[in-house]
Amino acid sequence: MTLDTALPVRSAPQILADLVGFDTSTGNSNLPAIDYIEAYLNSYGVQGRRFYDETGAKANLLARVGPAEKPGYVLSGHTDVVPVEGQAWSSDPFVLREDEGRLYGRGSSDMKGFVACCLAKLPAMVSADLQTPLYLAFSYDEEIGCIGVRSMVADMAGWPTAPLGCFVGEPTAMEVVIGHKSKRSLRVTVSGKSGHSSLAPNFVNAIEYAAALIMKIREIGERLAQGLNDSLYDMPVTTSHVGKISGGTQLNIVPEECVFDFEFRALPEEDIDALVDEVKSYARDVLEPRMKTVDPECGISFAAISGIPGLATNVDEEIVGFTKYLAGKNGHSKVAYGTEAGLFRENAGIPTTVCGPGSIARAHKADEFITIKELEACEVFLDRLISHCS
Protein backbone atom coordinates (compact mmCIF):
# COMPACT_ATOMS: atom_id res chain seq x y z
CA MET A 1 0.00 0.00 0.00
CA THR A 2 1.23 3.52 -0.80
CA LEU A 3 1.14 5.77 2.23
CA ASP A 4 -0.07 9.34 2.12
CA THR A 5 3.17 11.27 2.65
CA ALA A 6 1.15 14.18 4.01
CA LEU A 7 0.24 12.17 7.10
CA PRO A 8 2.23 13.34 10.14
CA VAL A 9 4.59 10.75 11.60
CA ARG A 10 3.81 10.20 15.26
CA SER A 11 6.42 8.81 17.64
CA ALA A 12 5.59 6.37 20.42
CA PRO A 13 6.06 9.05 23.15
CA GLN A 14 3.75 11.42 21.26
CA ILE A 15 1.05 8.77 20.92
CA LEU A 16 1.55 7.75 24.55
CA ALA A 17 0.93 11.35 25.60
CA ASP A 18 -2.39 11.25 23.78
CA LEU A 19 -3.37 7.89 25.27
CA VAL A 20 -2.45 8.89 28.83
CA GLY A 21 -4.68 11.93 28.38
CA PHE A 22 -7.73 9.68 28.26
CA ASP A 23 -8.84 8.78 31.79
CA THR A 24 -9.76 5.16 31.16
CA SER A 25 -9.72 4.26 34.85
CA THR A 26 -11.81 1.32 35.97
CA GLY A 27 -15.44 2.42 35.92
CA ASN A 28 -14.95 4.98 33.16
CA SER A 29 -15.76 4.52 29.50
CA ASN A 30 -12.80 3.75 27.25
CA LEU A 31 -14.62 4.91 24.12
CA PRO A 32 -12.76 8.24 23.78
CA ALA A 33 -9.49 6.27 23.64
CA ILE A 34 -10.99 3.74 21.22
CA ASP A 35 -12.29 6.61 19.04
CA TYR A 36 -8.78 8.06 18.95
CA ILE A 37 -7.16 4.73 18.07
CA GLU A 38 -9.75 3.94 15.42
CA ALA A 39 -9.34 7.35 13.80
CA TYR A 40 -5.59 6.84 13.75
CA LEU A 41 -5.99 3.41 12.13
CA ASN A 42 -8.44 4.80 9.59
CA SER A 43 -5.98 7.53 8.59
CA TYR A 44 -3.73 4.73 7.31
CA GLY A 45 -6.56 2.87 5.63
CA VAL A 46 -6.88 0.24 8.38
CA GLN A 47 -10.39 -0.65 9.52
CA GLY A 48 -11.17 -1.85 13.04
CA ARG A 49 -14.04 -3.85 14.44
CA ARG A 50 -15.55 -3.08 17.82
CA PHE A 51 -16.82 -5.50 20.44
CA TYR A 52 -19.01 -3.57 22.90
CA ASP A 53 -19.90 -4.47 26.46
CA GLU A 54 -23.55 -4.85 27.43
CA THR A 55 -23.84 -1.14 28.34
CA GLY A 56 -22.34 0.16 25.11
CA ALA A 57 -19.99 2.36 27.18
CA LYS A 58 -16.87 0.25 26.63
CA ALA A 59 -15.43 -1.59 23.65
CA ASN A 60 -12.61 -3.73 22.38
CA LEU A 61 -11.08 -2.88 19.03
CA LEU A 62 -9.67 -5.48 16.65
CA ALA A 63 -7.87 -4.52 13.44
CA ARG A 64 -5.88 -6.43 10.81
CA VAL A 65 -2.97 -5.30 8.67
CA GLY A 66 -2.19 -7.78 5.91
CA PRO A 67 -4.01 -10.58 4.06
CA ALA A 68 -7.15 -12.04 5.61
CA GLU A 69 -6.75 -15.53 4.23
CA LYS A 70 -3.47 -16.34 6.00
CA PRO A 71 -2.73 -17.01 9.68
CA GLY A 72 -0.96 -14.21 11.49
CA TYR A 73 0.17 -12.83 14.83
CA VAL A 74 -1.85 -10.95 17.44
CA LEU A 75 -0.49 -7.94 19.34
CA SER A 76 -2.65 -7.61 22.45
CA GLY A 77 -2.95 -4.71 24.87
CA HIS A 78 -5.57 -3.31 27.24
CA THR A 79 -6.71 0.32 27.26
CA ASP A 80 -7.99 0.54 30.85
CA VAL A 81 -5.95 1.65 33.85
CA VAL A 82 -6.33 1.51 37.62
CA PRO A 83 -7.69 4.61 39.43
CA VAL A 84 -5.43 7.26 40.95
CA GLU A 85 -7.61 8.18 43.92
CA GLY A 86 -5.70 8.20 47.19
CA GLN A 87 -2.30 8.31 45.47
CA ALA A 88 0.15 11.17 45.91
CA TRP A 89 1.27 12.01 42.37
CA SER A 90 3.95 14.62 41.73
CA SER A 91 2.05 15.90 38.70
CA ASP A 92 -1.24 15.39 36.88
CA PRO A 93 -1.41 11.59 36.25
CA PHE A 94 -3.32 12.15 33.02
CA VAL A 95 -0.77 14.53 31.50
CA LEU A 96 2.38 12.75 30.34
CA ARG A 97 5.46 14.33 31.90
CA GLU A 98 9.01 13.72 30.71
CA ASP A 99 11.94 13.94 33.10
CA GLU A 100 15.42 12.64 32.29
CA GLY A 101 14.20 9.98 29.86
CA ARG A 102 11.29 8.88 32.02
CA LEU A 103 7.69 9.37 30.91
CA TYR A 104 5.35 9.73 33.89
CA GLY A 105 1.61 9.12 33.68
CA ARG A 106 -1.10 6.67 34.63
CA GLY A 107 -0.91 3.64 32.34
CA SER A 108 2.50 4.54 30.91
CA SER A 109 3.90 1.16 31.94
CA ASP A 110 0.64 -0.74 32.35
CA MET A 111 0.13 -0.78 29.45
CA LYS A 112 -0.46 2.16 27.18
CA GLY A 113 3.25 2.23 26.39
CA PHE A 114 2.89 -1.01 24.43
CA VAL A 115 -0.25 0.23 22.67
CA ALA A 116 1.60 3.42 21.70
CA CYS A 117 4.48 1.42 20.24
CA CYS A 118 2.09 -0.69 18.15
CA LEU A 119 0.41 2.43 16.80
CA ALA A 120 3.73 4.16 16.13
CA LYS A 121 4.71 1.18 13.98
CA LEU A 122 1.43 1.15 12.05
CA PRO A 123 2.90 3.11 9.09
CA ALA A 124 5.68 0.53 8.82
CA MET A 125 3.15 -2.31 8.96
CA VAL A 126 1.01 -0.75 6.23
CA SER A 127 3.92 0.00 3.88
CA ALA A 128 5.63 -3.38 4.38
CA ASP A 129 3.29 -5.35 2.09
CA LEU A 130 2.85 -7.97 4.81
CA GLN A 131 2.56 -11.56 3.65
CA THR A 132 1.63 -12.67 7.16
CA PRO A 133 -1.04 -10.49 8.79
CA LEU A 134 -0.69 -8.66 12.09
CA TYR A 135 -3.71 -8.14 14.33
CA LEU A 136 -4.03 -5.29 16.80
CA ALA A 137 -6.29 -6.34 19.68
CA PHE A 138 -7.04 -3.60 22.21
CA SER A 139 -9.35 -4.46 25.10
CA TYR A 140 -11.25 -2.95 28.04
CA ASP A 141 -11.59 -3.96 31.72
CA GLU A 142 -8.45 -6.05 31.97
CA GLU A 143 -7.77 -4.60 35.40
CA ILE A 144 -10.93 -6.05 36.90
CA GLY A 145 -10.60 -9.62 35.74
CA CYS A 146 -9.72 -9.61 32.03
CA ILE A 147 -13.40 -9.13 31.26
CA GLY A 148 -13.38 -7.25 27.97
CA VAL A 149 -11.01 -9.35 25.90
CA ARG A 150 -13.19 -12.45 26.24
CA SER A 151 -15.53 -11.41 23.42
CA MET A 152 -12.59 -10.91 21.05
CA VAL A 153 -11.03 -14.21 22.09
CA ALA A 154 -14.35 -15.99 21.52
CA ASP A 155 -14.49 -14.50 18.04
CA MET A 156 -10.94 -15.66 17.27
CA ALA A 157 -11.78 -19.15 18.47
CA GLY A 158 -14.24 -19.37 15.59
CA TRP A 159 -11.87 -18.22 12.86
CA PRO A 160 -11.32 -20.79 10.10
CA THR A 161 -7.59 -19.98 10.20
CA ALA A 162 -6.20 -19.72 13.71
CA PRO A 163 -3.50 -17.14 14.48
CA LEU A 164 0.08 -18.41 14.60
CA GLY A 165 0.69 -16.73 17.92
CA CYS A 166 -0.12 -13.92 20.30
CA PHE A 167 2.14 -11.45 22.09
CA VAL A 168 0.56 -9.82 25.14
CA GLY A 169 2.48 -6.61 25.79
CA GLU A 170 2.21 -6.39 29.58
CA PRO A 171 5.23 -4.71 31.19
CA THR A 172 7.97 -7.34 31.48
CA ALA A 173 10.99 -5.10 30.68
CA MET A 174 10.90 -6.94 27.33
CA GLU A 175 11.75 -10.19 29.08
CA VAL A 176 10.02 -13.27 27.68
CA VAL A 177 7.31 -14.58 30.01
CA ILE A 178 5.95 -18.06 29.30
CA GLY A 179 3.75 -18.60 32.33
CA HIS A 180 1.52 -16.85 34.83
CA LYS A 181 -0.80 -17.96 37.58
CA SER A 182 -4.52 -18.50 37.42
CA LYS A 183 -6.77 -16.52 39.74
CA ARG A 184 -10.14 -16.91 41.43
CA SER A 185 -11.52 -14.14 43.64
CA LEU A 186 -14.77 -14.39 45.58
CA ARG A 187 -16.94 -12.34 47.94
CA VAL A 188 -18.25 -14.15 50.99
CA THR A 189 -21.34 -12.99 52.87
CA VAL A 190 -21.86 -14.46 56.33
CA SER A 191 -25.42 -13.97 57.59
CA GLY A 192 -25.84 -14.37 61.34
CA LYS A 193 -28.46 -13.52 63.98
CA SER A 194 -28.22 -10.23 65.82
CA GLY A 195 -28.93 -9.41 69.47
CA HIS A 196 -27.60 -7.69 72.56
CA SER A 197 -23.98 -8.61 73.26
CA SER A 198 -24.78 -9.42 76.91
CA LEU A 199 -26.63 -12.45 75.55
CA ALA A 200 -24.09 -13.22 72.82
CA PRO A 201 -24.22 -17.05 73.09
CA ASN A 202 -27.91 -16.93 72.15
CA PHE A 203 -27.13 -15.42 68.75
CA VAL A 204 -24.90 -16.07 65.72
CA ASN A 205 -21.91 -13.74 65.44
CA ALA A 206 -21.29 -13.23 61.72
CA ILE A 207 -17.81 -11.80 62.29
CA GLU A 208 -16.69 -14.78 64.33
CA TYR A 209 -17.86 -17.26 61.70
CA ALA A 210 -16.23 -15.17 59.00
CA ALA A 211 -13.02 -15.27 61.04
CA ALA A 212 -13.25 -19.06 61.26
CA LEU A 213 -13.58 -19.30 57.48
CA ILE A 214 -10.73 -16.84 56.99
CA MET A 215 -8.52 -19.01 59.20
CA LYS A 216 -9.44 -21.99 57.03
CA ILE A 217 -8.33 -20.05 53.95
CA ARG A 218 -5.10 -19.20 55.73
CA GLU A 219 -4.54 -22.87 56.63
CA ILE A 220 -4.99 -23.82 52.98
CA GLY A 221 -2.43 -21.18 52.02
CA GLU A 222 0.07 -22.53 54.54
CA ARG A 223 -0.40 -26.02 53.13
CA LEU A 224 0.04 -24.78 49.58
CA ALA A 225 3.31 -23.11 50.59
CA GLN A 226 4.67 -26.61 51.19
CA GLY A 227 3.25 -28.04 47.97
CA LEU A 228 3.86 -27.44 44.26
CA ASN A 229 6.83 -25.17 43.66
CA ASP A 230 8.10 -23.53 40.46
CA SER A 231 11.27 -21.50 40.88
CA LEU A 232 10.71 -19.62 37.62
CA TYR A 233 8.00 -17.61 39.39
CA ASP A 234 8.87 -14.64 41.59
CA MET A 235 6.37 -16.18 44.04
CA PRO A 236 7.01 -19.90 43.44
CA VAL A 237 3.93 -21.35 45.16
CA THR A 238 0.16 -21.10 45.00
CA THR A 239 -1.11 -18.45 47.41
CA SER A 240 -4.27 -17.55 49.30
CA HIS A 241 -5.16 -14.04 50.39
CA VAL A 242 -7.97 -12.22 52.19
CA GLY A 243 -7.91 -8.57 51.21
CA LYS A 244 -11.07 -6.86 52.42
CA ILE A 245 -13.56 -7.30 55.28
CA SER A 246 -16.48 -5.38 56.78
CA GLY A 247 -19.10 -6.20 59.39
CA GLY A 248 -20.88 -5.17 62.56
CA THR A 249 -22.38 -1.89 63.73
CA GLN A 250 -21.20 -1.37 67.31
CA LEU A 251 -19.61 -3.35 70.10
CA ASN A 252 -22.70 -4.13 72.15
CA ILE A 253 -24.59 -5.62 69.20
CA VAL A 254 -23.86 -9.13 67.94
CA PRO A 255 -23.06 -8.55 64.25
CA GLU A 256 -25.69 -9.86 61.86
CA GLU A 257 -23.54 -9.71 58.73
CA CYS A 258 -19.92 -9.85 57.72
CA VAL A 259 -18.58 -9.62 54.16
CA PHE A 260 -15.05 -10.36 53.02
CA ASP A 261 -13.18 -10.88 49.76
CA PHE A 262 -10.54 -13.54 49.17
CA GLU A 263 -8.51 -14.97 46.31
CA PHE A 264 -6.32 -17.83 45.21
CA ARG A 265 -3.45 -17.29 42.77
CA ALA A 266 -2.44 -20.72 41.61
CA LEU A 267 0.33 -22.29 39.59
CA PRO A 268 -1.20 -23.52 36.30
CA GLU A 269 -0.67 -27.14 37.42
CA GLU A 270 -2.80 -26.58 40.54
CA ASP A 271 -6.54 -27.29 40.46
CA ILE A 272 -7.70 -23.85 41.53
CA ASP A 273 -11.39 -24.75 41.35
CA ALA A 274 -10.77 -27.57 43.83
CA LEU A 275 -9.28 -25.03 46.24
CA VAL A 276 -12.37 -22.85 45.98
CA ASP A 277 -14.55 -25.94 46.49
CA GLU A 278 -12.58 -26.81 49.63
CA VAL A 279 -13.43 -23.42 51.14
CA LYS A 280 -17.09 -23.75 50.17
CA SER A 281 -17.27 -27.28 51.59
CA TYR A 282 -15.85 -26.16 54.93
CA ALA A 283 -18.47 -23.40 55.09
CA ARG A 284 -21.29 -25.76 54.12
CA ASP A 285 -20.33 -28.86 56.09
CA VAL A 286 -18.65 -27.47 59.19
CA LEU A 287 -19.66 -23.87 59.87
CA GLU A 288 -23.23 -23.62 58.60
CA PRO A 289 -24.56 -26.57 60.68
CA ARG A 290 -23.33 -24.82 63.84
CA MET A 291 -24.96 -21.56 62.78
CA LYS A 292 -28.27 -23.20 61.93
CA THR A 293 -28.60 -24.87 65.31
CA VAL A 294 -29.21 -21.36 66.64
CA ASP A 295 -31.19 -20.03 63.68
CA PRO A 296 -31.92 -21.98 60.47
CA GLU A 297 -31.98 -18.71 58.48
CA CYS A 298 -28.27 -18.18 59.06
CA GLY A 299 -25.75 -19.17 56.42
CA ILE A 300 -22.78 -18.38 54.21
CA SER A 301 -22.97 -17.43 50.54
CA PHE A 302 -20.32 -16.99 47.86
CA ALA A 303 -20.27 -14.72 44.80
CA ALA A 304 -17.61 -14.76 42.13
CA ILE A 305 -15.72 -11.51 41.62
CA SER A 306 -13.33 -12.54 38.87
CA GLY A 307 -11.37 -15.43 37.49
CA ILE A 308 -8.70 -15.92 34.85
CA PRO A 309 -6.92 -19.03 33.60
CA GLY A 310 -3.19 -19.42 34.03
CA LEU A 311 -0.67 -19.48 31.22
CA ALA A 312 1.62 -22.48 30.79
CA THR A 313 3.47 -22.19 27.48
CA ASN A 314 6.07 -24.93 27.09
CA VAL A 315 9.60 -23.64 26.69
CA ASP A 316 10.06 -25.87 23.62
CA GLU A 317 7.16 -24.32 21.71
CA GLU A 318 8.01 -22.38 18.56
CA ILE A 319 6.36 -19.20 19.88
CA VAL A 320 8.86 -19.06 22.77
CA GLY A 321 11.93 -19.17 20.55
CA PHE A 322 10.36 -16.67 18.18
CA THR A 323 9.58 -14.25 21.02
CA LYS A 324 13.18 -14.53 22.25
CA TYR A 325 14.42 -13.69 18.76
CA LEU A 326 12.13 -10.68 18.51
CA ALA A 327 13.06 -9.41 21.97
CA GLY A 328 16.76 -10.20 21.64
CA LYS A 329 16.65 -12.32 24.79
CA ASN A 330 17.98 -15.76 25.68
CA GLY A 331 16.09 -16.44 28.88
CA HIS A 332 12.49 -16.76 29.97
CA SER A 333 10.52 -16.41 33.17
CA LYS A 334 7.08 -16.69 34.77
CA VAL A 335 5.08 -14.15 36.77
CA ALA A 336 2.61 -14.26 39.64
CA TYR A 337 0.29 -11.58 38.26
CA GLY A 338 -2.43 -12.45 35.77
CA THR A 339 -2.81 -11.31 32.16
CA GLU A 340 -5.07 -11.89 29.18
CA ALA A 341 -2.56 -14.40 27.81
CA GLY A 342 -4.17 -17.40 29.47
CA LEU A 343 -7.47 -16.60 27.76
CA PHE A 344 -5.91 -16.44 24.30
CA ARG A 345 -4.28 -19.81 24.86
CA GLU A 346 -7.00 -21.67 26.75
CA ASN A 347 -10.12 -20.28 25.05
CA ALA A 348 -8.81 -19.86 21.49
CA GLY A 349 -5.89 -22.28 21.37
CA ILE A 350 -3.41 -19.57 20.30
CA PRO A 351 0.26 -20.06 21.27
CA THR A 352 0.95 -17.08 23.53
CA THR A 353 3.75 -15.32 25.37
CA VAL A 354 3.91 -12.11 27.40
CA CYS A 355 6.50 -9.50 26.47
CA GLY A 356 6.28 -5.74 26.67
CA PRO A 357 7.99 -2.51 27.70
CA GLY A 358 7.96 -1.06 31.21
CA SER A 359 7.98 -2.68 34.63
CA ILE A 360 5.17 -4.24 36.63
CA ALA A 361 6.94 -2.92 39.74
CA ARG A 362 5.90 0.61 38.69
CA ALA A 363 2.32 -0.32 37.78
CA HIS A 364 -0.65 0.80 39.89
CA LYS A 365 1.56 3.23 41.88
CA ALA A 366 1.82 6.99 42.08
CA ASP A 367 4.29 8.44 39.58
CA GLU A 368 4.08 5.39 37.31
CA PHE A 369 6.54 5.76 34.46
CA ILE A 370 8.10 4.13 31.44
CA THR A 371 11.46 5.06 29.91
CA ILE A 372 12.06 6.19 26.37
CA LYS A 373 14.66 3.44 26.04
CA GLU A 374 12.04 0.84 26.99
CA LEU A 375 9.74 2.12 24.27
CA GLU A 376 12.62 1.98 21.80
CA ALA A 377 13.34 -1.64 22.76
CA CYS A 378 9.70 -2.52 22.09
CA GLU A 379 9.90 -0.82 18.70
CA VAL A 380 12.92 -2.98 17.80
CA PHE A 381 10.79 -6.04 18.72
CA LEU A 382 8.04 -4.81 16.41
CA ASP A 383 10.46 -3.96 13.61
CA ARG A 384 11.74 -7.54 13.66
CA LEU A 385 8.19 -8.87 13.65
CA ILE A 386 7.22 -6.68 10.70
CA SER A 387 10.30 -7.79 8.79
CA HIS A 388 9.51 -11.45 9.52
CA CYS A 389 5.93 -11.02 8.27
CA SER A 390 6.95 -9.17 5.07
GITA-V366214 format. One line per field, one symbol per residue. ss: DSSP state (a for helix, b for strand, c for the rest). phi: phi as a letter, one per 40 degrees, with the letter a starting at -180 (. if undefined). Layout:
BEGIN
ss: ???
phi: ???
END
This chain:
BEGIN
ss: cccccccccccaaaaaaaaaccccbcccccaaaaaaaaaaaaaccccbbbbbccccccbbbbbbbcccccccbbbbbbccbcccccccccccccccbbbccbbbcccaaaaaaaaaaaaacaaaaaaccccccbbbbbbcccccccccaaaaaaaaacccccccbbbbcccbccccbbbbcbbbbbbbbbbcbccbaaaaaacbcaaaaaaaaaaaaaaaaaaaccccccccbcccccbbbbbbbbbcccccbcccbbbbbbbbbbcccccaaaaaaaaaaaaaaaaaaaaaaaccccbbbbbbbbbbccbbcccccaaaaaaaaaacccccbbbcccccaaaaaaaacccbbbccccbaaaccccccbbbaaaaaaaaaaaaaaaaaac
phi: .ccccccccbcdccccdccccccccdhccbcdccdcccccdccbgbcbbcbccccgcbacbbbbbhcccbcbbbbbabccbccbdgbcccadcbbcbbafgbbcicgccbbcccdccdcccddcccccfdcbcbbbbbbbfccbhfccccccccccccccbcdcabbccccbfgccbbaaccabbbbbbbbbbcacccbdccbbcccccccccccccccccccccbbdabccccbcbcbbabbaaaigbaccbcccaababbabbbddcccccccccccccccccbccdcccccacccibbbbccaabccbbcccccdcccccccccgbbcaabbcccaccccccccbgcdbbbaacgbccccgbcfdabccccccccccdccccccccc
END
